[in-house]
Amino acid sequence: MIQRIQSLYLLIAAIVSAMAAVLSHLMIFGGLCGIANYIAVSTLYSIFLSYYYIIALFAACLLSLVSLFSFHNRHRQINIIRAPLSSLLVLTIIISIIMYFYCPMSIYVLLLCTSLPLIALIFNLLALHAIRSDERKVKAADRIR
């Protein structure tokens, strides 16, 4: 149901994913914190990686919103949540490795770029757990009848 706690978790995950995408765009292309000056790899590779990262974050945001409004079918909602989980996990690992090896910048900027997708990942996991718990409760109530 839409008034359950998993709806709040999915909404927070969508907001944090969108915020991470906007902040990443500002940091990479807007010159915020000078990240574009520190990237030691080729410009074409860094632009491709940046666009992929931003698009994947917006896709995770949209999938969280789609799963938020598909509360009538819990199985489909669980399947929809799995996609942002895997993409956010892969993105967090890839960006952490690339920024650690190729960007000699302060730890604050590194934490800002990698912590927001990780927070969205945690909220998606919490929503998945709450949906599965809700599904178990419904099945237990059906067995009692």
N, C-alpha and C positions, 0 to 999 in steps of 0.2 A: 504494500500500500504506500501511497505517496507520503503519508505523514510519519513513516517509520524513520529510524535513525540512519538507515543506509542511504536515504535520500539526502540527508544532510552531509554525509560522508562524500557522496558522489558530487554534490554541488561544490563542496570545498575543494575536492580534487580537480574539478573543472576550472574553478577560479584560479587555483594555484598553477595549473598547467598553462592557462592563458597568460597569467602574470609572468611565468617563466619564459614563454615565447616572446612576449613584448620586451621584457628586460634583456633577453638574449639578443634580440634585434637591435635594441638601443646600444648594448655594449659592443656588439661586433661591428655594426654598420654606422652607428651614430657617433662613435668615438668616445663613448662613455668609458672611463677608466683606461682608455688607450689600448684596448685589446688588439685592435687591428694593427698597431705598430709592433706588437710583440710576437705575432705569429711567425714562426721560423720556417714554415713550409711554404710551398708555392701559393700564389694568390688564387689561382683557379681552384686548387684543392680546398683551400680554406673557405672560399665562397660557396663551393658545392656543399661542403660539410655544414656550413652555417645555415644554408637554405634547407638542407635535409633536416637538421636539428629543429629549426623553427617550424617547418611543416609538420614534422612528427609530433611536436608539442601541441600544435593546434589540432591535429588529428586526435591526439589523446584527450584533449579538451572536448571535442565534438563527440567522441565515443562515450565519454563519461556523461555528457548531457543526454545522448540517445538512450543510454542504459537507465538514466534517471527517469525518463518518461515511458519506459517500457516495463513499468511495474506490474502490469497485468499478467505477464508471462515470465515467471522467475527463471525458468531454464534458459530462455533467450537472454534474459538480463545477465545471468552468470556468464554465458558465452560471449556477450558483448564486452563485459568487463575484462575478460582475459586478454583481449587485444591491447588495451592501453597498458595493462600490467607488463606484458612482455616488451612492448616498445619503450616504455619508461625505464625499465631495468636495463635494456641494451643501451639506450641513450645515455643514461647516467654512467654506465661503465665506460663507454667509448669516450665521452667528453672528459671524464675524470682522467683517463689515461693520456689523452691527447694534450689536455691542458697541463698535466703534470710534467710531461716530457718536453713539450714544445713551447710553452708559454712561461717565461721567467717573470712572473708577476707576484704580487702579494697574495698571501693565503686568503685574505678577505674576498678578493675577486673570484678565486677558485671556489670557495665555499658558496658564494652567491650563485654562481653558474650551476653548481651541481646539487645544491641543497633543495631548491624548489622542485625539480622533477622527482627527487627522492621523497619529499613530503607528499607530493601528489601520488606517488607509488604507494606510500603507507596508507593514505586515505582510501585508495582503491582496494587495497588489501582488507582494510577494516570494513568497507562496504561489502566485499565478497563474503567475508566471514558472517556479517549480519544477515545477508540474504540467505546463505546456507542455513544459518540458525533458524531463520524464519521458515524456511522450507521444511526443516526437521520438525518444527512445532506444528505446522499444518498437517504433515503426514501422521504425527502422533495423535492429533485430534481426530483425524479420519479413521484411525485404527480403533479408537475408543467407541465411535459410533457404530 
